[in-house]
């Protein structure tokens, strides 16, 4: 019951988080030009890379550490504070040369408020990790949803006012300040003191994860840089909006349940088989939520984009033909990173990250001459190629194998495949009738898979109540 209760709070928080993509992005698509949206996408690539430094791999260290006492809390918070300050300074230093290289030098001042966000963002990360460790998911709900609501309201107001690109950094600063205030008030106060005896254990655990995150980041975002630099910011605006649609299940579903996975796996870290079963149960839940959503987006992408982003964004639908299935794949592979965290094998994770990044970047370079469509196809194919080695090396950390992962997830692919098979039959129907039939088909298949996987649990609950 505790898992259901914790999941409910996290899911409720993500429902609030969904208001951002559903309210702010469509408004931005209608009030900003493609050039402005493409420029902001380039800026996000830079600030996203620097943001890795403000955490430094400390979050899983805090969640997993078996002897996390007062001294460890104080040291982790101090490290988070220092890393946040350093990342803010780094962002200021690189802002001018990076914007000159990307051809957007007139926008370098946008980095200044973001650097303020990072200055205390590291401490926010540690506070949040401690709440996850203590399974205080109701508190996490309030510390994430409250700033999100303020950020959405500020963003909408500034966009309507005509603030342009300044909308996003201003909203980020306000959100981060509110989150820091709430986290400070509800977190256990401890003295932040530098302790040399803890440095080695922290560095041994975090160095591989930090290296992996820094390397793997470019496997996910170098495409934006290449498109913005060689194709243009208008093309990047189209590509980045399609990418955001792909990331919707990852950000809102995987990121919803991922904070739960590591704490629950950590409780069983001495039993690899139980640990894997815990992971697979979460993968099934993630798939049952994400696959129906992404299947509907994939099947009805043209209609959805027309009403979601408005006229002029039709090319986004073409890219979603490749990105939607890729989003489904990543929903089942992204959480596997917890295997490295539990096993303490982040050095192996770093080595895999290097290989994965090389393959994906090579794909970007091949696809770039064919425009944004070519980059999208190459991104899909390179990620598909790396599914087997990615699953193999992560699951192996806990004594599992690819076959075990495949058996626990293969049924999910029936959701988009059956929906695809029905398409020729419904092609002659009206738009809303066709969408309604798709929703019914997807719903029936999803419920059937859910019953096959979890029917025994419902039966057990009925027997207990009777």
N, C-alpha and C positions, 0 to 999 in steps of 0.2 A: 504493500500500500504506500510505503514511503516513496518508492520510485514513481508511482502514479501521481502522488501529491506534488513531488518536486517537478515532474514533467509538466504538470498543469500550470505551475507558476511560471516556468520558463516559456511555455507555449503562449501563455497570456501576454508575457512580455514581448514576444515576437509579433503577436497580433498588433500590439501598439506600434512596434517597429515597422510593420508593413504600411502604416499610414504614410511614411516617408516616400517610398517608391510610388505609391498610388496617388498621392496628392502633390508632392513637390516635383517629381520628374515630368509628368504631363504638363504642368504649368510652366516649368523651365523650357520644355520643348516648344511651347507656344509663345513665350515672352523673350527668349534669347535666340540669337542666330546660331546656325550650325557652326560658324567660325568660333563663336564664343564658347559653345559647348565642347567643341574639339579642343580649344585652348585649355579649358578647365580639365578635360580628360588628360592632357599632357601634364598639367600641374599635379594632378592626382597620382600620376606614375611616380613623380619625384618624391612627393611627400609620403607616399605609401612605402617607398623603399627606406626612407629615413625613419619611418615609424617603427620599423623592425628593431631599431637600436633602442628605442625607449622601453621595450620589454626585455630585450636581451636574452630571451629564453627562460626568464625567471618564473613565468606563470606556471608551467608544468612542474617546475622544481618545488614551488610552494605547495601545489596541490598534492604531489606524490610523496614529499618528504615525510618519513615515518616518525622522526623526532623533531617536530616543528614547534619548539617552545618559545619562550619570551625572547631569548637571545637571538634565535633564528628569525623571528618576526621583525625585530628591530633592525637586524642586518639586511634582511631582504627589502624592507621599506627604504632604508638608506640607499641601497644599491639602485632601487627603482627611481628614487628622487634624483640621484646623480646621473643615471642613464637618461632620464627625461631632460635634464638640463643640458647634457652633452648633445643629445639629438636636436634640441632646439637651436643650439649654437651652430651645429653643423648645417642645419637647414638655412640659417641666415647666411653663412659663409658661401654656400654653393648656389644660392638663389640667382645671383647675377650671371655667373659664367654658364650655368645650366640653361637659363632662359635665353641667353644669347645663342647658345648652340642649337636650341630647339626653334629659334626664330620667333620667340614671343617675349623679347627683352622688355617691352613696355609694361609687362605684367609682373615684374619681379617683386613689387611691393605686396602682392597678394600672399607672399610667403611669410611676411612679418607677423600677422596675427596667428598663422598656423604654428609658427615657432613657439608662441606663447602657450598654445594648446599642448605642445609636446613637452614644454618645461615642467608641467605637473602631470602630464599623461602617464609617465612611468610609475608614479606613486598611485595613480588611479588603477593601473593594471595590477599592482600588488594587492591593494585593498580588495579588488574584485576577486582575485585568485584566492585570497583568504576566506572570503565568503563561500566560494565554491568548495574549498577544502572542508569547511565546517558545515557544508550542505545547507546553507541558509539561503535557499532559493527564493523565498518570499522577499527577503531583503534585496536580493539581486534584481528582482522584478521592479522594485521601487527605485533602485539606484540607476536602472537603465531606462525605464519607461518615462519617468518624470523628466529627465533631460531631453529625451527624444521628443516628447510633446512640446516642450519649449522650443526646441530646435526647428520642428516642423512649423510651428506658429510664426516664429521669427523669419524663416525662409519664405513662407508664403507672403508675409507682409512686405518683406524687402523686394521680392520679385514683382509684386504688384506696384510697389513704390517706384520701381525702376532702378534698383541698386546694381543691377547687372551681376558681374562675377563676384563682386564684394559680398553678395548674399551668402555664399557658402562659407568663407572663412569667418565672417561675423557670427553666423549661426553656430559654427563649430566651437568658437571661443566661449560663447554663452553656455552651450551644452556642457562643455568640459568643466567650466567653473561651477555650474550647478551640481554636476556629478561629484566633483571633488568635495564640495561642501557636505553633501549627503553622506558620502562614504566616510569622511572624517568624523562626522557626528555619530555614526552607528558602529564604527570599527573600534576594536579594543585598543585603548591607548598604551603604547609601549615606548621606551626610550630608544631612539635611533642612535646606535653606537657602532663604530667601526671595529670589527673583530677579525684580526688577521687569520686566526685559526679556522675560520669558515670559508675563506676565499678559495682554497683549493677544491673543496667539495662542490662549491657553487660553479667554479669554472669547469671542472671535469664534466659536470652534468649538462651545463648550458652551452658549452663551446660548439658541440656538434649540432645542436638544434639551431643555434644562432647562425652557424655557417650554412646549414641547410636552408633556412629561411631567406638568407641573403642571396644564395645562389638560385633557389627555386623561384624567387620572386620574378626573376627575369624570364623564366620559362612561362610565366603567366602574363607579364606586362610588357615585354620588349616589343611585342607586336604593335602596341599603341605608339611607342617611340618611332618605330620604323614607318608606320603609316603617317603619323603626324609630320615626320621629317621629309619623306619622299613622295607621299601622295597628297597630303594637305590636311588641314584641320577640318574641312567640311567632310571629307571621307572618314576622318577619325570620329566625328560626331555620330555618323551612321553606324560605324563599327562598334563604338563604345556603348551605344544604346542597345545594340544586339547582344553585346557581351553582358551588359547589366541584366538583360532579360534571362540570359543563361545562368547568371549568378544568383538570380532570385531564389531558387530552391536551396542553393548552397548557403547563401547569407541568412535566409529566413528559416530554413528547416534544419540543415546540418549545423549551423551555428546555434540553433535553438537547443539541440540535443547534445551537441559536442561538449558543452560545459558539464553535462551529466555523466558522459561516458568515462572520462578519466577518474573522477572520484569513485564511481561504482566499480570500475576495474581495479583501482588501487586497493579496495577492500579485499580483493581476491588475488592479489598479485603473487601470492605464494603458491597458487594452484593455476598453472597455465591453461588447463582445459576449461576450468570454470571461468577464467578470465576471457577466453575466446568466446565461450557461450554468451557471456555478458555483452561482448562486442557485437556478436551476430544478432542478438535480440534487438539491440539499438539500430543496427543496419536495416533490419526488417521494418522497424517503425519509421525510420527515415525514408526508406523506399516507398512505403505505403502512403506517406504524405506527399513526397516530392514527385513521384512518377505520375500520378494522376494529373497534377498541376502542369508538369512539363509536357505530358502527352497531349493535353488540351491545347497548350501553347503551340506545340509542334503541328498538330493537325489543323488548327484554325488560326495560324499565325498571321495571315493577311488581314483577316477581319479584326483580330485583336489589336494589331499595330495601328490600323486605321482609326479605331475608336480610342485607343490608349494614347498615342502620340499625336494623332491628327494628320492632316494631309502633308505630303512632302517627305514622308519617312518610309515609303514603300520598300526601299532597298533593305531596311532592317529585317523585313519578313523573309527575304531571300537568304540572308545570313543565318536566320534562326533555323533553317532547314538543317544546318550542320551543328549549330550551337545548342539546340534543345536536346538532341541525343547526347551530346558531350556533357551537358549539365547533369543528365541522368547518370552517366558513367562516373562523374566526379562525386556525386552524392554517395556512391558506394565505395569510392577509393579514398576520398579525403579523410574520413574518420580513422583510417587504418594507421595514420601517424601516431595514434595513441599507443600502438604496439611498441614502437620505439621508446616512447616516454616511459611506459611501464617497465620494459626490460632494461632501461638505462643504456640503450645502444644508439644514442643519437650520433655517435661518430659514424656508424654504418649508414644512418639516415643521410648524413652529409655527403658521403661517397655516392650514394644512390642519387641524391639531388644533383650532383655534378653531371652524371650520365644522363639523367632525364633532361636537364637544361640544355645540354649539347644537342640532343635529338630534337627537342622542340625548337630551339633557335635555328638549327639547320633547316627545319621545315618552314619557319618564317621566311628565311632567305630565299628558299625555292619558290614560295608562293607569292612573294612581294611583286615580281614583274607582272603578275596577273591581276593586280588590284586587290581591293578589300575582299572580294570573293575568293581569290586565290589564297590569301592569308587565312581566311576562315577554314577553307578546305584543308590546308596544310596543318592548321592547328588541331583540327579534328583527327586527322590521320596520325599525326605524331603522338597525340595522347592515347589513341587507340593502340598503337604499337607498344606503348609503355605500360599498358594495363597489366599484362602478365608479370613482367619483372617487378613492377611496383607492388602488386599483391603478394608475390612470392617472397620478397625480401622482408616485407613488414610482418606478414603472418608467421613467417619462420622464426621471428624473435620470440614468439610464444609457443613454438612447437607445432604450429599448424601448417597447412599447405593450401595451394590455390584451389584444389578440388573441393575442399571443405568450404571455402568462401563461395565458390561457384554454386554449390548445392543449396546454400543458404540464401542466395540472391537471384538465381536464374528465373524463378517464377515471376519476378517483377516485370520482366521484359514482355510478358503476355499483355500487359496493359497497353503499351503503345502499339504492339504488333496487331492485336485484335482490332484496335481502333483504326489502324491503317487498312486492314482488310475490309472494314465496313465502308470506307470512303467511296469506292465505286458505286455502292448501292445508294448512298445518300446524296450523290452529286447532283441529282435532279431536283432535290427539295429546296425550299426557300432557306435563306440564310439562318434565321432563328430556329427553324425546325431542324436543320442540319446540326447546329450547335447543340440543341436539346438532345438529339439522338446520340451525339458523341458523348455528352455528359452522362447519359443513362448507361451507355455501353461501358464507358470507363468506370463508372460507379459500380456496376454489377461485377465486373472483373476484379476490381479492387476489394470489394466486400467478400467475394469468393476466396481470394487469396488470403485475406485476413482471417476468415473462418478456418481455412485449412491450417494456418499457422498457429492461431491463438484460440481456436474453438474449444480446446481442452480447458483453457483457463476460464472461459465463460461458463462452461459446464460445471467446473469445480465450484465457481462462485454460486451458481444456482443451487447446487447440492448442499452447500454450506448454509445458504439462506433458508432452504426448505427443511 
